[in-house]
Amino acid sequence: MSLKIKQAIQVTVSLGIAIWIFWLLYRDIEFSSLKEQILSSNWFWILLSLGIAWVGYWIRGWRWSLLIRKDEGIKVSPNRAYHAVMVGYLVNMLVPRAGEVARCGVLSRSNNISLGHLLGTVILERSVDLLFLVSTIFLAFLLENQLFISLTNQLIDLNSLSLKLLQNLPMLIGALAVFVLLIYFIFQKFRNRGIINKLQSFFRQMVSGLKSIQSLENPLGFWASSIVIWIIYFLTMYTVSMGIQSTANLTPGEVLLVMVMGSIGMIAPVQGGIGTFHALVAYILIQLGVSESDGKIFAAIIHGTQVILVMVVGLISWIWMMRIPSWNKPDKD
């Protein structure tokens, strides 16, 4: 089977799963309810969220330009990096994860920079974003620990589990020690084979990449922009919640929890987080006391408006990048 056929099958399967989850989630929502919620929403806040999101995209482009070495081809301006980032987001709406390669491809074409170097910077970006996601989950837990415990109790009886762990503590410690030794043995025995080698290589590259940030010309700007990007994610969610009556009373901590669930939903390998984003956001809103239909409609509004923004702005950026001749003009835009 050729690579193109495999890729086409993967895209079709991921899109099918996304559509199935979306249909399963919204099959009981009447269009009139969605229309009523849209018309009754305060669109000042929703449009403000789109403006904030757009600023976030530009800052992401600026952050990326800090990682690209100046000795690699033509110097990359923040503006051009931003347009490449938006091309990547646009492609991700069609083919999951292909946007990372696409944005590197258009910037390699316009600035004569090796694709390998650009892909390395993207991997570093994603590693940093993963660290911030984990940190944000921890922060949300600190702010809304009672809700976390309540949700966990719905899945697991924590009191019964704690009692059993204490009763079998020596056995648990022994099993943990054996597990650690087993993992160590597997990594030592098969470190040059298959997935073990890939995992080791990934973690080595991630650690090496994080260390390399300190050698940048502007490491403070990189870390500051990374923090601002995640603050903007929160503000985007918070302003939308202010614009919709059913979520206007959510606390900042609760909105942060909703943002965390949405971020996890966007990681799923489906086009634009369709279905997974809606399901997780609606689920957590229901736990916060929002009605099921209102929770689903909130997820549809914030995701739908963001998709429209990415498609419009991404298309403009794609046209912009395609107008730039390959390699032979300095980066003045």
N, C-alpha and C positions, 0 to 999 in steps of 0.2 A: 504494500500500500504506500503510495507516494506521500511526501510530507504535506503537500497542499491538501490532499484529501483528508489526512488526519487532522489538520488544522481546521478544515471546514466542518468536520464531524464534531470537534471540540467546541467550536463556536455555536453550532446548531444545538448541541446538547445543553450548553450553559444557558443559551437563550431560552430553550424549551423549559428548563428548570425554573428560570426567572419568571417566565410568563405563567407557569403552573402555580408557583407560590403566590404570585400577584393575584391571579384569578381566585385561588382558594381563599385568600385573605379578603378580597373585595366583592365576592359574588353576592353577599347579602346586603351590600351597601347600595341604596337607591341613588340614582343620579340626581334626583331632586334634592336629596339631603346634602350631597356634595356641592351642588350649585348654590343652595341656601347658605352653606357655611362659607363658601368663597365670597358671595355677595355681602355677607354680614361681617366679614373680616375687616380689620383696620389695615388698609393697604399701605398706609404710611410706614408702618413698622415692617411689613413684608418687603417693600421696595428698599427700605433702609438696610434690611438684611442682605439683599442682593448687592447693594453698594459696598457693604462691609466685606462680603465674600469676594467681590472683585478686587478690593484692596489686598486681601489675603493672597489671591493668585499672583498679583504683581510682586508682593513681598517674597513669595515662593520663588519666582523667577530671579529676583535680586539675590536671594540666598544661594541659588544654584550657580549664579555667575561668580560668586566668591570661591566656589570649589574648583572652577575650571582654571587650570594653570595658564599664565600669560604666554608661556613659551610654546603653547599648543596652538598653532595656526593663528588666525586673526583674533584679536582681543574681543571678547564677548561683552556687549553692553547689557545692563539689567533689562533694558527694553526688549532686546532681541531674545534674551533668555526667557522672558515672560511670554513672548509670542510662541516660542517653542514649547513651553510648558502647557499653554492652552491647546496647542495642536495635540499634545499627548492626552490631555483630558478628553478632547473630542474623539480621538481614536479609541480610547477606553470605552466610550459609549457604544462602540460597534464590536470591538474585540477585546475581551478582558485581558489586562496586563500588556497588551501590545502598545499601549500609549507610551510606555517608558522607552521602548525601542524607537518609536516614531519620533518623539521629541529629540532624541539623540541623533536620529537620522537627518532631520531637517537642519539641525544646528551644525552637524558635520558637513552637510552640503553647503551651507551659507558661509561657514567660517573656517573650513579646511582643518577641522579638528578630528583626530582619530576617534573612531566610534568606540574603541575599547576604553579610551580615557573617559569619554562621556558616560559610558555605561557604568564605569567604576564610581563616578561621582553620584550617579543615581542610586546605586546600591548603598553608598554611604548615607545619602539623604534618607533612604527608606529605613536604614538601621537606626538613625537618629529619631525618625518619626515613631518607630516601634518602641524605643525607650520612652518617648514622651507619652505614647498611648498607655503604656504600663504605668507610668507615673500618674497619669490622669485617672486611671482606674483606681489607683491607690488613694488619690485625693478624694475621689467620689465616695470611696468606702469610708474615709475618715469623716466626711461631711454627712453621709447618709448611712451610717453603720447599722442603725436599727432596721432600715429597709432591706439592706443586704442580708442581715440575719433572718429577717422574715421570709425573704425569697428563698434563702437556703433551706429554711425549715420546711418550706412547701415541698422541697425535693428530698430532703434528708432529715431524719429525726436526730438533731444534734445532741440532745441530752442522752439518748440511748447510745449514740455513737461514741460520745465522750466516755461514758461508763465502760463500754466494751474495750476501748483503747486503754483505759487505766487498768482494767483487770488483766489485760494481756500485754502490759508494757514491756516486760523482759523479752517476750517473743517478738514484739514489734521492733524493738531495738536490734535484736539479732537478725530479723528478716531485712531490716533496712541496711545493716552492715553487709549482709550477703548480696543484696541488690547493688549496692555501691561497688563492691568488689567485682560483681559480674559485669557491670557496665564498663568498669576499668579494664577488665580482661578482654571484653569484646572489642573495645577501642584499640587496645594494644595488639590484639591478634589479627584484627581485620582492618587496621587503619589505612591500608593502601588499597582497599577494595570497595567498590560500589558506593552505596549511600553513606557508609561510615566515613569514607574519604571525603565525600562531598560535604558532610556536616562539619567535619573538622576544618576543611578549607573555608567554609562559610564563616565559622566563628573566628578563625584566624584573620580573615579579611575584614570582618567587622571590627575586631579589636584594633587591628592595624589602622583601619580607616579612622576610627575614633581618635587614635593617638595622632594621626596626621593632621587633624583639625587645628591642633595647637601650632602647627608650622605655617598655617595660612597667614596672609598679610593682614587679615581682619578676623581673627577667631572670635573676638567679642561680638562683632556684627553677626557672625554666623549663629552663635548661641542665642543672642538677643532676638534675632529674626525667627528662630525656631520657637522660642517662647511666645512671641507675638502671633505667629501662625496659629498656635493652639488656643490662644486667647480669642483670636478672630473666629475660630471654629465655634467657640462657646457663644460669642456675641451674635453670630449668625443664627444659632439655635434660639438664643434668648429673645432676640428681637421678633422672630416669628411667633414665639410663644406669647409675646405681649400683644401681637396683632390678632390673635384668635381667642375668642371669649372663653372657651372651655379650658384653655391652658394659661390664661392671663394671671392666675393666682399662684402659679407654681413658684417655689422659692428658687434662688440661684443654684442651691445644692441639688435640687430635684432636676432642674434643667441640665446641670452638668452630668447627672446620671443618664438622662435621655441622650445627651450628646455622645457619651461613652458607648451606649448601646448602638446608636447610629453609626459610629465609627467602626465598631466591630462588624456591623452589617455591611459596610462598604468594602471590607476586606475580602468578603466572599468572592470567588471567581465567577461572577456573573456580570453582565453588562450594566455598568453604572450602579451596582448595588440594588438593582430592581428586585423587589420581592423580599430579599433578606433585610434590607434597610427598613422597609415598611413594617415587616413582621416584628422586628426587635423593638423599634420605636413605639409601635402601637402596644406591644406587650407591656413595656415598662410604664407607659402612660396609664394603662388600665390598672396596674398595681398602685399607681399614685392617686387613684380615685377618679380618673377621667373615664367617661363612658366608652364602651368598645367602639361605637361608630365614630365618636369624636376623636378618639385616639388614632383610628385608621385614617380619618380625613386629615388630621394634622400631619401625619406622615406623608400623605399624598401631596399636600400643599407645599411643604418645605422641600420635598424631593422633586416635585414637578417644577417648581420655580427655579431650583438650582440646575436642573437638567436643561431648561430653556436658556438660562444664562450661559451655561457651558456650550451649548450648541450654537448660539448666536455669536458669542465672543470667540469661541474656538474656530468657527468658520471664518470670521474676520482675520484672526491670526494666521490661519492656514493660507488664505489669499495673500496676506502680507508677506509671509515667508516664501511663498512660491514666486513672488515678484522679484525677490532678491537673486541676482545672478550668482552662480556658484563660484565662490572663492575670490573673485577678482574685484571686489569692491570693499573698501574699509567699512567697519561697523559704525556708521554715523547716525543710524536711526535711533 
